[in-house]
Amino acid sequence: MEFASSPAHEEIRAHILSLCARFDDAYWLEHDREGLFPEEFHAAIAKGKWLGIAMPEEFGGTGLGITEAAIMMQAIAESGAAMSGASAIHMNIFGLNPVVVFGTPEQKARMLPPLISGEDKACFAVTEPDAGLNTTEIKTQARKTGDHYVVTGTKIWISTAQVANKMLLLARTTPLREVSRRSHGLTLFYTDIDRERMEIREIPKMGRSAVDSNSIFIDGLRVPESDRIGAEGEGFRAILHGMNPERILIAAEAVGIGRVAIQRASRYARERIVFGRPIGQNQAIQHPLAQRFVELEAAHLMMLKAAALYDQGRECGAQANAAKYLAGEAGFHACETALMTHGGMGYAKEYHVERYLREVLIARIAPVSPQMTLSFIAERVLGLPKSY
């Protein structure tokens, strides 16, 4: 594995940081305060054709890998956009990987170009209130009727549903009691959001107010059979093709947020004079910041390893989960340390580190908790008995 950044990767990073410089701290502070989706930022990313960085060239994408996508998402977060910027385009980068893998030529030609161009915005409708991470227990039903399905059920924590016009939807087409394996009988769809058949209710939350999170109540949504991705009942297998890339990208974003937090804290520590000396001269300030830097670098390297394995078509489940775990923890502790370095001013919005702390918590919680990540590694890597 090559640990030095390639010129191509440095070029991606430089381009993204240059683009993000047009969206300064005031932009993200306003969008966080007002709960406004960053339309201008989304449009700029789409105009630069960055939404298709990991999509096939024949459909308007760039045809690069998850490694390049991770470098891009890390730079977005590190620019100060944090999760408000990353989450605005996150789903567009990895979410339709099941379409790339399992979609028909007609589906790819119909579904991918509008997403890559920014004409479509998509959300990821999988999680449910009673199922949580136990995806096989979802209760949303899709009943086949002629050439379409009728979908009824509830989804929760669905990001961007207020602004999206498309959704990747997982539903049960065969009752759980009738399948031989719990992962069978789930079917994946990529379809239109019909707001006459769906109530989308925003969830007020602690942070990342610029990107909405929602409960969705679906009542009799008609989904054409042509919007089914892969075979009926094989949706769980299809959805797995988005999970490792998602963990890798979340890890990259967490490292990016941690880096900008440490940069701000270090600058403040150099400039803040107390008792006639900069507070950064004190080891009680220096050592925590240095430790956070070390932790972020370790998480960054694990993220790169996971991305490289994925792009080579090799098994990367343990590495993707390890990267997400390390980065979530490192990013959180970096933001916490940055806030504490600022003292009372860290609590003030104008210094932004409190926003980073609120937003980096997402990477610690989602898409899988630290505890479930450790259980996965204990079982799949260490051969320990299943604990749940």
N, C-alpha and C positions, 0 to 999 in steps of 0.2 A: 504494500500500500504506500502511495506517495503522500508524505505529510506536508510537503511544501505546496502552496497554492500554485496552480498552473496559471499562465498568462490569461487563458480564456476565463477562468474563474475570477481572477482579479478584474477582468474587464466587465464581467457581469456585475460584480459588486460595485465597481465604480459607476457604471451606468445607473444602477438602482439608487445609490446614494445621491447622485446628481439629480435624478428625477424627484426623489423624496425631499430634497432641499427646497423645492418649491412649496412644500407643505410644512410650514414651520410650527414651532411650539404653540403659537397663538391659534393656529388652525385646529390643532388637535384638542387644545383646551376648550375652545368654543364648541366643537362637536361633542366632546364629552359632557360639557355642561348642559347643552341644549338637547342632547340625545338625537343628533342629526347624523344620518348615514353619510359617509364621505364620498358623495357622488363624483366630485371633481377628481379626487384621488383615484377612484375606481376607473373613471374614464381615461385618465392619464396612463394608468397601467395597461389598460386595454389598447389604447392608441399606440403604445410602444410594442404591442404584440407580446407582452410578457405573460398574459393570462394563459397562453398556449405553450409555455416553456417546456412542459413535459408531455405535450400532445403530439400525435403524428403530423409530419409535415404535409401530407396529402390533404389534411383537413384544415390547414392554416396554422398549425402549430410550428414550434421550433424543432421538435424532435429530440430534445435533450433529455437528460435523466433527472431522477429525484435528487441527485447530488446538486445539480445546477439549480433546481427549484428550491432546495434547502438553503443554498447560498443566497438566493434572491430573497427568500422570506426572512432570513436572518438579518440581511441588510435593511429590509423594511422596518423590522422591529427595532433594530439598533439606531435607526435614524431619529428615533423619538416617537414614531408612530405607534410603537408597541403593539398590543393586540388590537387596538382600534383600527390600525391600518392592516395588520396581517389578517385578521378575521374577515375583513371586508372582501378579500379575494381568496381566502384560504380554500373554500370549497371548490372554487373554479380550478384550482391547481391540481388537486388530487381526486376530487369527488367522483368524477366520471371515469376513473380508471376501470370500473366494471364494464362500462360501455365499450371502452377501447379493447378489453379482453374478450368480452362475451357478446358484444353487439353485432348485429348483421351489418353488411356493407351499407345497406339503406339506412339503418339507424345511425351509424357513425356519420354518414354524409348529412343527415338531417339534424342530428343532435349536437355534434361537436363544433362546427363552424360558428353558430350563433353564440355559443358560450365563450369561445376563444376571442371573438370580436368584441365581446362585452354587451352585445345586443340582449342576450339572456343572462339572468342571474338565477342561480340555483341554490336550493337549500337541501339539507341532508335529513330526511324524516325517518329515523330509525327508532330512537329512544322513546320509551313509554313510561308513564308514571309508576306502574306496578312492577315493571320488569327490570328497570335500571340496566345494569350491565349484563343481566341474564337474558340476552337477546332471544333465545329460543322460547321464552315465555311471553313474547309479545302477543297481544290480543286483537290488534287491528286485523280485520278480515277483508279478503278480496274474493267475492263470489262471481264465478264465471257465468255470464249470460250472453249467449250468442257470440258476437265478435268483440265483446268488451267485458270488463270486470266492474263490479260495483263494490266500492270500498267504504267501510265504516269503522271508525275507531278513534283513538286519541294518541297524539304524540306530544312530547315535551322536550324543552331545551333545544328548540329548533332555531338555529341562528339564521338571520337575514330573511325570515319568512315574510316580514312586513314589506320588503322591497323586491323579493324574488318573484319570478313568473314561472319557474320550473322547480320540481322537487324530485329527488331520488328517494323513492318510497319503498320500504320493506313491509310486506303484509303476509298474513298466513292464508294460504289457499287450501290447505288441508288441516283439519283440526288436530291439535297436538295428540289427542287420544288415539288417532287413527294412523300415526306414523311409527315406523320401526325405530327411528332415531330422532331425537329431539330437534336436531338441526334440519331435518327434512320438512317439506311442506311449506317452506317460506319462499315467497316469490318477490323478485325485485322489479320495480317499474321506474321509468324516468318519464315524467308526464307533466302536463300543465297544472298550475294552481288555479282551481276554480273557486273563487271566493264566495260564490253563491251556495256552494256545497261544503264550505269550510269556514269555520270561525277561527280566526287567528288572533289570539289574545296575548299581548306583550307581557312579559314578566319583569316587573321592576327589580333591579339587581344592584349589587354593590359597585360594580365597575364595568368598563367597556360599554358605556351607554351609547356610544356612537353606532354600535352594531347590536341590533335588537336580538333578544332571545324570547321564545314564544311557546305557549301551549297551543296545539292545533286540534280542533274538534272536527272530525270528518264525518259527514252524514250523506251517504248515497253518492259519493263521487264516482262518476263514470270514467273509466280508464280504458282506452282502446287496447286491444290485444297487441297491436303493433308497437305499443309503448312498453311491453314486457321485455326485460333484459335477460337473455338466456332462457333456459327451460323452466317451465312451471315447477315449483317445488325445490328449485336449486338456487334460490336467492341467497341463502346463507353462505354458500360457497362463493358466490359472486361478490358479496359484500366484503369478504375477507381480502380481496385484492385492493381494497382501499385502506385497510387498517394499518398495515405496516408503513406505507407512505405517510399516513396521517400522523403516526407517532414520531416519525423522523422529522416532519415539518414542524410539529409542535415543539420538539426538542430544539430545533434551530431557532425558532422564535423566542423560546425561553432564554436561550443563551444571548440572543440579540438584546432582549430587554435588560438582562443582567449586565451586559456590557455598557449600555448607555447609562444605566444607573450608577455603575462604578465610575465611569468617566465624569459624570456630573459631581459625584461625591468627591472625587479626587481634586477636581477643579475648585470646589468649594473649600476643601481642606487646605489648599494652597493659598487661597485668598482670605479666608476668615482669620482675623487676628484677635486673639484673646490672651490677656496677660502679657502683651507685648511680643507675641510670637504666633506664627501660623499654627492652627491646630493640627495640621498635617505633619508637624515636626514631632508630635507626640506619638509614641509607639502604640498607645491604646487606640489611636485612630489609624495609624499605618498598618498594623498587623491584620486587623479584620479585613481591610480593603485588599491587602495582598493575598490573604487567604481566599477571599471571594474570587479574585482573578484566577488563582490556581484551580479552583473548583470549576469555574466556567470553562477554562481551557481543556480540562479533562473531559467534561461533558461534550464539548465541541468535537473532540477527537472521536469519542464514541459515536456521536451522531454521524460523522463522516464515514466511519467504518460501516455502520448500518446502511447508510445510503449507497456506499460502494458495493456492498454485498447485494443489495436489492437490484441495483443497475446491472449487475453481472448475472442476475437470474438465480442467485444462490439463496439458500435458507438464511433468513435474517430476523426471525421472530424474536429471539432472545436479545439480539443486539439492538433492535428497534425499541423494544421495551426497556432495555437497560439505558439507552440514550434518553428516552422520554423521562425515566425516573431520575437519572442524574441531572439532566437539564432542568427539570421541574424544581428539584430541590436546590440546585445551585442558583438558578434564577431568582427563586424566592428569597434565599438568604442574601444574595447580592442586593436586591431591592430593599430588604429590611435593613441591611447595614448602611446602604446609601441614605435612607431616611434618618437613621439614628446619627449618622455623621453630620447631617444638617441640623441636628438638635430640634428646637422648636420650629424652625423654618421648614424642616422637612414635612411638617404637617400642613404647610401652606400650599395651596394649589399652584401658585406662581412658580414654584421651584420644580414642579412636575414629578418629583420622586414618589409622592404619595399616589399619583396616578399609576406609575409603574408598579408599585406594590399591589395596588388593587387589581391590576390587569394580569400580572404574572401569576396570580393565584389560579387563573384559568388553566394554565399549563401544568399546575400541580394537581388539579382535580380531574381534568378532562384530557383525552377521552376515556381514560381509565385511571382509577385511583392509585396512589403509591402502594397501598396494601395489596391490591389485586395484581399489580405489576410484580411485586415480590413473590406472591403466591404462584404466579405463572412461571417465574424463573425457578423457584424451588421445585415445582413439579416437573417442568419440561426439561430443565437443565440438570438439576441435582438429583432427579429421580425420587423425590420425596412423595409421600402419599397425598392425594388430593384432600384439601382441607375444607372444602365447601361443596 
